[in-house]
Amino acid sequence: MDYSTKISERMWNQPDKGELEAEREQTFIDDIVQKAHIQKELLSNHDGIKTVFDGGAGSGRFSILLAKQGLNVTHFDISQPMIDKARQLAKKEGVQDRITFVKGALEDLSAFNDRSFDLVMSFDSPISYTYPKQEETIKELVRIADKRIMISVSSRLGALPYLSNPIQKNQFILDKDSKDEWVKWCLNSRDQMVESFSFNKESLFKTYENGLMCDVEEAKKAYDRGEVPWSISYHFMPDELKEILARYGVKNISLAGPGAFARTIPNEILIKIMNDPKQKEEFLEFSHMYDSNPYVCGMGKDNLFAKGEIK
C-alpha cells in the first residue's frame, strides 16, 4: 500500500468523518451548490440505468439518492465511519436493501468485472486522492462502466486561488454558530490568516505546473510521525481530464465547474439567498447553467465535473 492510500485511509477513517460529511450541506454553501449540480445531472441522466457503482461514496449522499429512484447501488468507500453513517441514513430512507456496502480503496477495483455497472460515478475528488495512480484509477472506473460515467476531481484552476486567499472558505460558511470545528477555526483564525499572508508567486507556479498543492514528502513524514495529514491530492486541468477519459473510450464528454458562479458572490449575499427558498431554487438553477459553460468549467469552487457515455 503506497503513501497516498495509507494517508487517505487514516484521514477518512477518523471517527467523526461520517457525521461531519453528512452535515456539509447544512454547514457550507459551496457544498450545497456542488451537490445540487451533481444531483441535477444524476436525475437527468439515469434513463436506462439499473445498476450503479459509487466510488468514494462517503456518507451516501448520491448512493441513497439513486437508490430512492429504484436503482441498485454498490456503495464503495475507504472509510468505515462513512459506510456506517451511510447505512444509518439508507435505513432511515428505507433503501438499505437496494445498496450494497463495500469497504475498499479506489486504487484497487480488481474485484469488479468489466462492464459490471450501467453507471459508474465518483464525486468530491476521491480519484484525485489516488495520486500518483489517478489516471490508472480513471481507466479502471471506465473499465467497469457499461453505459455512463460521471466523476468529479480536484480542479487545478479552481484550486489555485486558494493559495492567494487563505480565508476563501469563510465566504461559504452558512451557519456561523455551527459546532463544526472547521467552521470555528475559519472564523477564529480569520484575522491572523490575513495578517500573516504573503503572496508567493513560486508556490502558485509550482502548483500550476504539477497539480499538487501540498509537499508530498512532508505529507509522508507527517504520516510516519503518526499525524493525520490531508490526503495527497492531484488537481486536474480541464483538457487533461477530457483527454484521459477520451483515451479510454468515453464518448460525448462534457465538463462543468460547480461553484464557478457562486465564488463571485460575497458571504452576506449567499446567506441571504440560501435562507430564502425561492431565491435558493432559482440561484441553484442558474448556477447549474453558468457552471456548465465550457469557458468557466475550470473555475469550479473545488471540483471539475465530467460526464460521458461508454457506448
ABEGO torsion letter per residue (X at the ends): XBAAAAAAAAAAABAAAAAAAAAAAAABAAAAAAAAAAAAAAAAAABGBABBBBBGAEAGAAAAAAAAAGBBBBBBBABAAAAAAAAAAAAAAGAAAABBBBBBBAABAAABBBGABABBBBBGGAAAAAOAAAAAAAAAAAAABAABBBBBBBBAAAAAAAAABAAAAAAABABAABABAAAAAAAAAAAAAAAABBBBAAAAAAAAAAGBABBAAAAAAAAAAGBBBBBBBBBBBAAAAAAAAAAAGBBGBBBBBBGAAAAABBAAAAAAAAABAAAAAAAAAAAAAAAABAAAAAABAABBBBBBBAX
